[in-house]
Amino acid sequence: PSMASHALASSVAAVNQSEIWWHGDGVLVRSWPHLVLWYLSARMSCFSGIHVSPEDCCSASGSDPHCWTGAFTQERCCGRNADHRLWSSGGDPTCWSSDFSRDFCCNGAGNDECWDDEGWYSFARCCGGSPAVPSHGGRHANLTALLSVAQSGRCSEPMYFGECAGLWRAGIRRAEQLTDQAVREASLLLAEAWKATGRLRQVGKIFPAFVVSVALHAALFLVDDWWSKQAAPGQLWVDVAELMSTYQTHARSMHAADVTRLRIGALDDALRHRVRAHYPTALQVVLAERITATDQGAANFHDALSYAFLSAFQELVEELDALNADFVPIQGTLISLLRYGSFPEGRLSRGKRDVVDNDAEVMVILGKETNLGEALKQLSLALERRGWPPCYVPHARKGICFSLRHAVPCKIELYFVARDEDSGLIFAERSCSLASGLCEYHPVFPFQQWSGQMPSDVIYPMTRCRVGSGGWHRVLCPHRPLEFLRGWNHGEYRDQSLVVDSPHAAGGWGAGLHACPRATLHVRDRCWTLSAASEPCAATCGALGLSFAYSRAEEAEPMVPKLLGAQPRRAQQAWMPLECYVAEEDRFHTAIPPSEASPGVFSQWTLGGDPAVWGKWAFPGCRLSCPCALPDDGAARSAVAGQDSGGGACLALPVLSKDRDRSDERNIRLQREGIVREDLRLLAGYARGLHKQGFASFHAHLREAACARRIAHILAGDPLAGLSRMD
């Protein structure tokens, strides 16, 4: 495994290089989403990080090292004038879309439908004031003299730098809004002239606050005018990025008082709010661009993708472990680890691949005193140190992270739940009465199956899952992973893995009147099934609504391997008239005719007569291959079909759910070719290997009736049995 891992790493190195996650510097900013990610990643603002706020960083205890860089310090950034009334009487134009217009949201006292709980979209930012304080006209800047000098081109000549700086400082003093028309005209004129003559950096070295104030004003006007026009003009966002970068470049050289006097602090806040509000959308756009730009036809693309996803998941696990967080993999990620000991795919025969998951999912379990926002912030900051973009919260109890530092990025979904150790419960939502101390648990995602209160012992004490073969990485998994998966989100994975008889296979419901129930295999006019350990066949058949009808499985063609879907480790000598499988030791005895059964302790079963007497026989630890009579009428069939199918799901074998990527050639091939005997051998081998190494697996689950039933259909010649379809 180690050599294979190193070989894979070498083969995909050219595709899966660790890259800066915004995919370039300011020169490569080609669209509004690019600008958003570049601005945040390059720390172009005092508080540009998603999880860095003035409230946290400027508090009395604001010594968090994540807050400050060499350019932006607590002394320079805190205590400045950030009067939001300066932003714009018209508000932030980047708030609006076809669904939410300014007229709809800002008329009168505002419309509550327009605002979110996170504060990104608020009346103050989007409408330019507060519902209680109407916008006012205010005074306007007087920049007539400056415009005259600038239009003559003199502000680009070193001997006039000081004069222009003085005129700017005097002129904007009267303006009460950042979007003042005279300020707009002057800032755009100056910025364009300095860029055209290459003087922007030179002016900044002599009059840094002047250049920063002009540049940020110009950037704000350009953003407000063009933010939604991502395709044109071609150089717009490159120009905006250059203007924005002046603050970081000259922050050390400016006097603190100028941050307020020249409105740099207010401009910085206005730009930061415009950018941060669009971060989640920008992240999705750039992710799609990255994937589309990748050569998916390259010979090693899928190896590169799997290696990148596995690396991203391992990085996530390492950071969660470092934070001492309680967490477990969930959904497709957990299934992949139980099935293959790896993520996101497993290898089948003839080059086929089972792509179990398209992203990674983890459930983070919070204690009583842990805040979701703080937990996600700490994880995000840790991943950012590795080169990831910030994680964000799309809605309550969920976090999203992207491993965009990898050339093939992986989406990480984090579901936050809480644990009450006193009550022994894990829950997503509850309401507690302070007076009575009683709590009402809400049956919401993902614990609907448990009425909103999952017992803690489904998760604790945790077991171990393997994460990839190279290096033997480990992650803690639920204590009872099958129960957890079967119950998740109202039985989502149980329902999509239910085993129903294939219309293509012998013994399926389409085979005619004498059809076998779902828990059996139709062979030689009998419905065969394995009993529970130490249970007689009469009881096993009776539980299926059938009766025991003796038939001997030939020694050359035993039934146990067919019912298990795999060859046990040892086949032993024929012993009794019914085959006996000992699951703990993975061995079985074939069967002999009743007339040849050994006398002695079993003599009461061998006194000639009717072989049906063997329906009452059992032996400690034996799972018997039981022959049951075929149903002989529609009523029997209906009774069997109507039995509870809650346990009739096989999660150990691949299922093509509707969540799979229909364009992925690996899924297309698996849907076309299905599962064959060699695949079953591999899956059983994966499970056995993980089990022997002490990792959680589907080793025992593969031997349960539902899996045995599907395996039997596959062995009978139906590779698509139970596989389902993506469409």
C-alpha angles and dihedrals in degrees: 000000000000093000091047091050093051091047091052092048090053095046094053099037093103092054101035103048117152105254135186100266099232086060099231146358130278092288090065096051101122104159144020092267089051090051092050093053094041092050093052097041095047092047095235093168137053089249104017098139117101090232096039115090135172089237093059099036098043097046122109089265094043096133094118106140090216090068101063142052131183091271099040118050135167090256093054099040107037125075095022124135109269097163103168091204085077092061100080140305084224094052128222110326092202088074095073132090138155090280097044118040128178091245091053096047106033107042115116112332092350133255117276092209089071100060130078133213094243093063096237090117110042136149091245095056101034101037099032103242141023127289090247096049116055118215116263133211096234128176124313130225120259106218099147094120093047092049090052092052093043095049089055089056095241095122087070091057116089094227090061099043092098094047092051092047090053093048090050093049092049095043102051092047090086096048114103096186132053090224095057108152096228091049089049093053095045096045094049091047093050095043093050093048094049092048092047092051096038091240100122096098094038093054089047093056091057102032105018099168091049092054094044093050093049093044096049092047090051092046091051092051092048092048092049092048100042112017094113094044097081097163100054150087093023100221097037099104093041088055092047091050091052092050093048092050092063091080094058091042096053103027093105092053100051127095111245091233091060091062086069102030094051092039093241092140092052091046091050091052093046092052093043092054092048092052099042093050089064099042099106093049093045090051092054092048094050091045090055090047091051094051093044092050092052115098098245091178092063114120093240099037097110091046088051092048094050092045091050093048092048091048091050092050092049090050090051091050092049093052094046089050090049089054090051089237123165107232143144133196112253143188116005092353092060092045091052092051092048093046101041109005087239143075144269099355143014131213122244132182126299093021096300119145131205106216098199097177140018094201138012125262128195132176113217114203113210127202124229095271098042119104117214093221093052092046092052091044093055092047092046093050090049091052091045088060086059091053100265121137117249118283117236140198113242091182141342116314096006133096130188126206130175126204092218091154085078119076089233103042127210125213114226120202117198120194114195120208134163135239126212105198092187093060095032092234139128116206144166100212136007140160118219129194115228090204099051100021089226121136132210114210118214116223095227133140125334102009102051090120090062095042089254096304116088115190111250092229090072085071105021134103088030124222128211130262125192118236109201128330101254112086093358097255114192137200129186115251135190117291091234103026097172093053089046094051094044091054100039113120097353094314097310095157094037092055096048090049098047111135113228123173112270117241086222098055131084108257095027120135088260091062094088139264096322095062124155122235121254095263095060144062120235109227129149095351094307135101103231126200140156118254123224114265111289092003122128120237094241090064092044093051091043091056087059093050090254135110129237112260113178119233125157120233107226114248091233092053107034121187100218095077090047092051093046095042089224138069111256117234093254133028109199134194122291109272119160133013089264125057114248124209119194104201097190091061097030093232136120143195121225121226135260130201113276090243090062097050113130117259123229123061091013095043093115087068096047103054093118113249126099117358086214086085087078089072088077096049123104137162129206111269095005121129102199127212097235125203110210127188118257116256106261102200145025092259092060091047091050092050092052094044091051094058119118109276096191091116094039096095126108112200093167094076125063119269124188102222125186088254091072122103105260092199094055108108090212091061091043092054094047090050090051100044102028127191121322137185094273090053090054090051091052094047091050089048093051090050094046092048094050091046093052091049091054097252127132112262146149091264096121095032091060088064095052119107098256094053092041089052094052091043090053092054091050091050089048089063107273109116091176095055109133093350094114121193137267094230 
